[in-house]
Amino acid sequence: MRYEKGRRDASRQRILQAASERFRVDGIAASGLSRVMHDAGLTNGAFYPHFESKAELVRESLAAALEAQAEQMAGILAAGGLEGLIATYLSPEHRDNPQLGCAMAAIGAELAREPSETRTVHFERAMALVRLAAAHAPPQAQDPEGMALALFATLIGTLQLARVADRAEVSDRILATGRAAARMLAQATSLSAI
């Protein structure tokens, strides 16, 4: 049975969305294709007309997630600058909803073990996020991209640590401390001054 192109595209988007969320919650290795397809509301047989392999699904779903993150981040930066980004990224809502949040924070360590093509796609999109933040650096910043790299490292590391904390009050403290550190980075004119 043949289906119209719009239905095929819609099914592909459902798979990409389901995979992106599942990978961010359970990790890449722990997420089987049958679970992803179940989340998408499709049968396992519907996978291969859209993707050749799980590796292709990982690459494409994470690329789509990072593109969506860039759009969201652009809106946050336009409305609230780096302070808005820090507050949103290191919020309890972001911590508690990895399926909707930053793919880098959720599965960055696993991505380091993915094929080089996947790592390259991920890194290029991550650097686009860094450049987006660098464009909002204070005018006196001597190295806006360096500041943005340090800021992202702080944001990602803080969020990861807050997610593994065994008590809510410890996790909240990690977020608060990370926000303070990120604000210092965002306001610094030089990284050597920190």
C-alpha positions in Angstrom: 0.0 0.0 0.0 1.3 3.4 -1.0 0.8 6.5 1.1 0.9 10.1 0.1 4.1 12.1 0.7 2.6 14.3 3.4 1.8 11.2 5.5 5.4 9.8 5.0 6.9 13.1 6.0 4.6 13.3 9.1 5.7 9.7 10.1 9.4 10.6 9.7 8.9 13.7 11.9 7.1 11.6 14.6 10.0 9.2 14.6 12.6 12.0 14.8 10.7 13.7 17.7 10.2 10.4 19.6 13.9 9.4 19.1 15.1 12.8 20.2 13.1 12.7 23.4 13.9 9.1 24.2 17.6 9.5 23.6 17.7 12.5 26.0 15.8 10.6 28.7 17.3 7.1 28.5 20.5 7.7 26.5 21.4 6.4 23.1 22.6 2.9 24.0 19.6 2.2 26.3 17.1 3.3 23.7 16.0 0.5 21.4 14.4 1.1 18.1 11.2 -0.7 19.2 10.8 1.7 22.1 11.3 4.7 19.8 8.8 3.4 17.3 6.3 2.7 20.1 6.8 6.3 21.3 6.1 7.5 17.8 3.0 5.4 17.6 4.3 3.3 14.7 5.2 -0.3 14.1 8.9 -1.4 14.0 8.5 -2.1 10.2 7.8 1.6 9.6 11.4 2.4 10.6 13.4 1.3 7.6 11.5 3.3 4.9 12.7 6.4 6.7 16.2 5.5 8.1 18.9 3.0 7.1 20.2 2.5 10.7 20.0 3.6 14.3 23.2 5.6 13.7 21.4 7.7 11.0 18.4 8.2 13.4 20.7 9.4 16.2 22.5 11.8 13.9 19.3 13.3 12.3 17.2 13.4 15.5 19.9 15.2 17.5 20.6 17.6 14.6 16.9 18.4 14.6 16.9 18.8 18.4 19.9 21.2 18.3 18.3 23.2 15.5 15.2 23.6 17.6 17.3 24.5 20.6 19.0 27.2 18.5 15.7 28.7 17.6 14.5 28.7 21.2 17.8 30.1 22.4 17.7 32.9 19.9 14.3 33.9 21.3 15.5 33.8 24.9 18.6 35.8 24.0 16.6 38.4 22.1 14.2 38.8 25.1 16.6 38.6 28.0 20.2 38.4 26.8 22.7 36.2 28.4 21.0 36.6 31.8 17.8 35.2 30.3 19.7 32.3 28.8 21.4 31.5 32.1 18.2 31.7 34.1 16.3 29.5 31.6 19.1 26.9 31.1 19.8 26.5 34.8 16.2 26.3 35.9 14.5 23.5 37.8 12.2 23.1 34.8 15.1 22.4 32.4 16.7 20.1 35.0 13.5 18.1 35.4 12.6 17.7 31.8 15.6 16.4 29.9 13.4 15.1 27.1 12.7 18.7 26.1 16.0 20.2 27.0 19.6 20.5 25.8 20.8 17.4 24.0 24.4 18.3 24.8 23.7 18.1 28.5 21.6 15.0 28.3 23.8 12.8 26.1 27.1 14.6 25.4 29.2 11.9 26.9 27.5 9.2 24.8 28.0 11.3 21.6 31.7 11.1 22.1 31.4 7.4 21.3 29.2 7.8 18.2 30.6 7.6 14.7 32.6 10.6 13.5 29.9 11.8 11.2 27.5 12.1 14.1 30.1 13.8 16.3 30.8 16.3 13.5 27.1 17.2 13.0 26.7 17.6 16.8 29.8 19.7 17.2 29.0 22.0 14.3 25.5 22.7 15.8 27.0 23.1 19.3 29.4 25.7 17.9 26.5 27.5 16.2 25.0 27.8 19.7 28.2 29.2 21.1 28.4 31.8 18.3 24.8 32.8 19.0 25.7 33.4 22.7 28.9 35.2 21.7 26.9 37.7 19.7 25.3 38.7 23.0 28.6 39.2 24.9 29.1 42.5 26.6 30.7 45.1 24.2 33.8 45.3 26.3 34.4 41.5 26.1 37.9 40.8 24.7 37.1 37.3 23.5 33.3 36.8 23.0 33.6 33.3 21.6 36.0 32.3 24.4 33.5 33.7 26.9 30.6 31.8 25.3 32.6 28.5 25.2 33.3 28.9 29.0 29.7 29.8 29.6 28.4 26.7 27.8 30.8 24.5 29.6 29.6 25.9 32.9 25.9 25.6 31.9 26.2 22.0 30.6 28.3 20.8 33.5 26.1 22.5 36.1 23.0 21.0 34.6 24.5 17.5 34.5 25.6 17.7 38.1 22.3 19.0 39.2 20.5 16.1 37.5 22.6 13.5 39.3 22.3 15.0 42.8 20.6 12.7 45.2 18.6 15.3 47.1 16.4 18.2 45.8 18.1 20.8 48.0 21.5 19.8 46.8 20.4 19.9 43.2 18.8 23.4 43.7 22.1 24.6 45.3 24.1 23.3 42.4 21.8 25.2 40.0 22.1 28.4 42.1 25.9 28.2 42.3 26.1 27.5 38.6 23.9 30.5 37.8 26.2 32.7 39.8 29.3 31.4 38.1 27.7 31.7 34.7 26.8 35.3 35.4 30.4 36.1 36.3 31.6 34.6 33.0 28.9 36.5 31.0 30.0 39.8 32.6 33.7 39.3 32.4 35.7 41.5 30.0 38.5 38.9 30.0 38.7 35.2 31.0 42.0 35.9 32.7 40.2 38.3 35.0 38.1 35.5 36.5 
